Amino acid sequence: MCAAKETELIPCSEPKSSKDERDFRPGSLKEMYERTQYKPFLAHYTKTTGEVIDYNVGCWLSCEDLGIIVSCFIMLWSSLLGIYVLLLKAALDTDVKSTALWIFF
């Protein structure tokens, strides 16, 4: 026969919360931003009554994030424009026999 081991139950002094102590994930975006000290890009407007209103300019992105996104778009479109200009120049230089069109396509 197996012997059952008796365990003593210890009453819990603090109430149970919805989060487990092993859960390291933040509960909300606000909590995550507070942990990382993330500051979104806001415009402050003061009404004539003295009330300050914060306008969210960058969809809760920081100014650095907006700069990175804009620079990526500028690089993408400038590289596409550069490729287009090179292909157009090659096609115009060989317009008699259209050699560039036969090489690339």
C-alpha positions in Angstrom: 0.0 0.0 0.0 1.0 3.6 -0.7 1.4 5.9 2.3 -0.2 9.2 1.8 1.9 12.2 2.8 0.1 14.8 4.8 0.8 18.5 4.0 0.0 21.4 6.1 -2.0 24.3 4.5 -0.6 27.7 5.1 -3.2 30.6 4.9 -2.4 33.3 2.4 -2.0 36.7 3.9 -2.5 38.7 0.7 -5.4 38.4 -1.6 -4.9 36.7 -5.0 -4.6 39.0 -7.9 -5.4 38.3 -11.5 -1.7 38.2 -12.4 0.5 35.4 -11.4 3.9 36.3 -9.8 5.6 34.3 -12.6 4.0 36.4 -15.3 6.4 39.0 -16.5 4.3 40.4 -19.3 2.7 43.8 -18.8 -1.0 44.0 -18.4 -1.6 46.9 -20.8 0.3 49.2 -23.1 0.3 52.0 -20.5 2.1 49.7 -18.1 4.6 48.7 -20.7 5.3 52.3 -21.6 5.8 53.1 -17.9 8.3 50.3 -17.5 10.3 51.3 -20.6 9.8 55.1 -20.0 8.5 55.5 -23.5 7.3 59.0 -24.4 5.0 59.3 -27.4 5.1 62.4 -29.6 2.4 64.8 -28.3 1.5 68.3 -29.2 0.3 70.5 -26.3 -2.5 73.0 -27.0 -3.6 75.5 -24.4 -7.2 76.8 -24.7 -8.2 80.3 -23.8 -9.7 78.9 -20.6 -6.3 77.6 -19.5 -7.1 74.0 -20.1 -4.1 72.0 -21.6 -5.0 69.5 -24.3 -2.5 66.9 -25.6 -2.9 65.9 -29.2 -1.5 62.6 -30.3 0.6 63.5 -33.4 2.2 60.2 -34.3 -0.3 57.4 -33.4 1.5 56.8 -30.1 4.9 56.7 -31.7 7.9 58.7 -30.5 9.6 61.3 -32.6 12.5 59.0 -33.2 10.1 56.3 -34.5 8.5 58.7 -36.9 12.0 59.8 -38.1 13.0 56.2 -38.8 9.8 55.5 -40.7 10.0 58.6 -42.8 13.7 58.0 -43.6 12.9 54.4 -44.7 10.1 55.6 -47.0 12.5 58.3 -48.5 15.2 55.6 -49.1 12.7 53.2 -50.7 11.2 55.8 -53.1 14.6 57.3 -54.0 16.0 53.9 -54.8 13.0 53.1 -57.0 13.4 56.4 -58.7 17.1 55.8 -59.3 16.4 52.4 -60.8 13.7 53.9 -63.1 16.1 56.7 -64.2 18.9 54.1 -65.0 16.5 52.0 -67.0 15.1 55.0 -68.8 18.6 56.3 -69.7 19.6 52.8 -71.0 16.4 52.6 -73.1 17.0 56.1 -74.5 20.7 55.5 -75.3 19.8 52.3 -77.3 16.6 53.6 -78.8 17.5 52.6 -82.4 17.7 48.9 -81.7 16.2 48.7 -78.2 19.1 46.7 -76.9 18.5 47.6 -73.3 14.9 46.4 -73.5 16.1 43.0 -74.8 18.8 42.7 -72.1 16.6 43.5 -69.1 13.3 41.8 -70.2 
